[in-house]
Amino acid sequence: MPNYLSPLPPFVGCCAVISAMSKVTKMTKMTKVTKARTAKGGVAADDVRPAPTPRLGGRSARVIEHVSQAVLEELRVHGMHALSVPRIAERAQVHSSSIYRRWPTAVQLVAFVAARQAEQLLPVPDTGSLAGDLRAMLVDLRRFLEGPDSAAFVAVAFASGDSAELHALTRLYWLKRVALREAMFGRARVRGELDAQTDAEELIERAIGPLYMRRFISHRPIDDAFIERVVQGVLPERMPGSAGA
């Protein structure tokens, strides 16, 4: 057998072996204690538990919530053109650097908050039919449009001017909203309510456009009867729930 300790002085080699044997002994004792405690608790002795998953939320979630609320307040008071990140930071009680680290520009910050608000206030419905889903979607949209923040977000879209960045982010926001609704249209296709050639983006435009028109242009009421007429107007003909079926 090769002598692996030959390069070391005899005393050092003995100390190394004794130290290694001591560590092995301690590890063996710790393993026995752990297995005994685990078995005592009613869990298999050889069960290996994964490392605990870090808790979601915490300070980062609180910062996002505070900043989001501060952005909404800033938009209500000053609008997009006069929006100030330092004022937002002051409202949220965070440093401006914390905001810029997550959102390098004010446009990206507002786009993030808009998407976050939409996800919270405009969930994707699943009622079992396309007519029911469209109806629920428009009822949620009515609630959002009649809320305190809708005008501010719509103003952001119209305030883009010649800003290529804001145009791009507005378009990205819209495409994300359409993509989220794709699950709704996918279920409708499986049920035979839509064919594969239906343009989901155009269908959404035809459904929500009249509500934006009434809220911001004509200022006429968005009642249930109006929503029902819109739903019937966008449903494909000869499908369940449509007026022409």
C-alpha positions in Angstrom: 0.0 0.0 0.0 1.4 3.4 -0.9 2.5 5.5 2.1 0.6 8.7 1.6 2.1 10.2 4.8 5.7 9.7 3.7 6.2 13.4 2.6 5.3 14.5 6.1 7.2 14.2 9.3 6.0 11.3 11.4 4.5 13.6 14.1 2.6 15.7 11.6 1.3 12.6 9.8 0.0 11.1 13.1 -1.7 14.4 14.1 -3.4 14.6 10.7 -4.8 11.0 11.0 -6.0 11.6 14.6 -7.7 14.9 13.5 -9.5 13.2 10.6 -10.6 10.3 12.8 -11.9 12.8 15.3 -14.0 14.6 12.7 -15.5 11.4 11.4 -16.4 10.3 14.9 -18.1 13.7 15.6 -20.0 13.5 12.3 -21.2 10.0 13.1 -22.5 11.1 16.5 -24.3 14.1 15.0 -25.9 11.8 12.3 -27.1 9.4 15.0 -28.5 12.2 17.1 -30.2 13.8 14.1 -31.8 10.4 13.0 -32.9 9.8 16.6 -34.6 13.2 16.9 -36.2 12.8 13.5 -37.5 9.3 14.2 -38.8 10.5 17.6 -40.8 13.2 15.7 -42.6 10.5 13.7 -40.7 11.1 10.5 -38.6 8.4 8.8 -35.1 8.5 10.1 -33.5 8.6 6.6 -35.9 11.4 5.5 -33.8 14.3 4.0 -35.5 17.6 4.1 -34.6 20.3 1.6 -33.3 23.6 2.6 -36.1 26.0 3.5 -37.4 28.1 0.6 -36.8 31.8 1.2 -40.0 33.5 2.2 -41.6 35.5 -0.6 -42.3 39.1 0.0 -40.4 40.8 2.7 -38.8 44.2 2.3 -38.7 44.0 -1.5 -42.4 43.5 -1.7 -43.1 46.3 0.7 -40.9 48.7 -1.4 -42.7 47.7 -4.6 -46.1 48.3 -2.9 -45.1 51.7 -1.4 -43.5 52.9 -4.7 -46.5 51.8 -6.7 -48.9 53.7 -4.4 -46.6 56.7 -4.6 -46.6 56.6 -8.4 -50.4 56.5 -8.4 -50.6 59.5 -6.1 -48.0 61.4 -8.2 -49.9 60.8 -11.4 -53.1 61.9 -9.8 -51.6 65.2 -8.7 -49.0 66.1 -11.3 -49.6 63.8 -14.3 -47.0 62.2 -16.5 -45.3 65.4 -17.8 -44.5 66.7 -14.3 -43.8 63.3 -12.7 -40.9 63.4 -10.3 -39.0 60.4 -9.2 -37.5 62.2 -6.1 -41.1 63.1 -5.1 -42.1 59.5 -5.6 -39.2 58.4 -3.4 -40.2 60.8 -0.7 -43.8 59.6 -0.8 -42.7 56.0 -0.6 -40.0 56.8 2.0 -37.2 55.2 0.0 -34.1 56.5 -1.6 -34.3 57.6 -5.2 -31.4 55.2 -5.9 -33.6 52.2 -4.9 -36.1 53.3 -7.5 -33.6 53.9 -10.3 -32.0 50.5 -9.5 -35.2 48.7 -10.4 -36.6 51.1 -13.0 -33.9 53.2 -14.7 -36.4 55.6 -16.3 -39.7 57.2 -15.2 -41.4 55.6 -18.2 -40.4 52.1 -17.2 -41.6 52.8 -13.7 -45.0 54.0 -14.8 -45.3 51.1 -17.2 -44.6 48.6 -14.4 -47.2 50.2 -12.1 -49.8 50.2 -14.9 -49.2 46.5 -15.6 -49.3 45.7 -11.9 -52.6 47.6 -11.5 -54.1 45.8 -14.5 -53.1 42.4 -13.2 -54.8 43.2 -9.8 -57.9 44.9 -11.1 -58.5 43.2 -14.4 -58.2 39.4 -13.8 -58.7 36.9 -16.7 -62.2 35.5 -16.2 -63.2 31.8 -16.6 -67.0 31.5 -16.6 -67.3 28.5 -18.9 -68.4 30.4 -22.0 -66.9 33.1 -24.2 -70.0 35.3 -23.8 -69.7 35.0 -20.0 -66.0 35.7 -20.1 -66.4 38.9 -22.2 -69.2 40.1 -20.0 -67.1 39.6 -16.8 -64.1 41.2 -18.5 -66.1 44.3 -19.4 -67.7 44.5 -15.9 -64.2 44.5 -14.4 -63.1 47.1 -16.9 -66.0 49.3 -16.1 -65.0 49.2 -12.4 -61.5 50.1 -13.3 -62.5 53.0 -15.6 -64.8 54.4 -12.9 -62.0 54.2 -10.4 -59.6 57.1 -9.4 -56.6 56.0 -11.4 -57.9 55.2 -14.9 -57.7 58.8 -16.2 -54.1 59.0 -15.1 -53.1 55.9 -17.0 -55.0 56.8 -20.1 -53.3 60.2 -20.0 -49.9 58.5 -20.0 -50.8 56.8 -23.3 -51.9 60.0 -24.9 -49.0 62.0 -23.5 -46.4 59.9 -25.4 -46.0 62.5 -28.1 -42.9 61.7 -30.1 -41.4 59.5 -27.3 -40.3 56.3 -29.0 -39.6 54.7 -25.6 -43.1 55.5 -24.3 -44.7 54.3 -27.6 -42.8 51.0 -27.3 -43.7 50.5 -23.7 -47.3 51.3 -24.3 -47.4 48.8 -27.1 -45.6 46.2 -24.9 -48.1 46.7 -22.1 -51.0 46.2 -24.6 -49.5 43.0 -26.0 -49.0 41.6 -22.5 -52.7 42.3 -21.8 -53.7 40.5 -25.0 -51.4 37.6 -24.2 -53.0 37.2 -20.7 -56.4 37.0 -22.4 -55.1 34.3 -24.8 -56.0 31.6 -22.2 -59.6 32.8 -22.3 -59.7 32.6 -26.1 -57.9 29.2 -26.0 -60.7 27.8 -23.9 -63.2 29.2 -26.3 -61.5 27.5 -29.2 -61.6 24.2 -27.4 -65.3 24.6 -26.8 -65.8 25.4 -30.5 -66.9 29.0 -29.9 -64.0 30.5 -31.9 -62.1 29.3 -34.9 -58.3 29.4 -35.2 -58.4 32.4 -37.6 -60.1 34.7 -35.1 -57.9 37.7 -34.3 -57.9 37.9 -30.5 -56.4 41.3 -30.4 -59.0 42.8 -32.7 -61.8 41.1 -30.7 -60.5 42.7 -27.5 -60.2 46.1 -29.2 -63.8 45.9 -30.4 -65.0 44.9 -26.9 -63.2 47.4 -24.8 -63.2 50.4 -27.2 -66.8 51.4 -26.6 -66.2 51.5 -22.8 -63.2 53.9 -23.2 -65.3 56.0 -25.6 -68.1 56.4 -23.1 -65.8 57.0 -20.1 -63.6 59.6 -21.7 -65.3 61.1 -24.8 -69.1 60.9 -24.7 -69.4 60.6 -20.9 -72.5 58.4 -21.3 -73.3 55.8 -18.7 -71.7 52.3 -18.9 -74.7 50.3 -17.6 -75.3 46.5 -17.8 -77.5 46.9 -20.8 -74.7 48.7 -22.7 -72.2 46.0 -21.8 -74.6 43.3 -23.0 -75.0 45.0 -26.3 -71.2 45.3 -26.7 -70.8 41.6 -25.9 -73.5 40.6 -28.4 -71.9 42.9 -31.0 -68.4 41.2 -30.8 -69.5 37.6 -30.5 -69.1 35.6 -33.7 -72.4 34.8 -35.3 -74.1 31.5 -34.8 -72.3 30.7 -31.6 -73.9 30.0 -28.2 -74.8 33.2 -26.4 -74.8 35.4 -29.5 -77.9 37.2 -30.7 -77.8 35.5 -34.1 -77.5 32.0 -32.8 
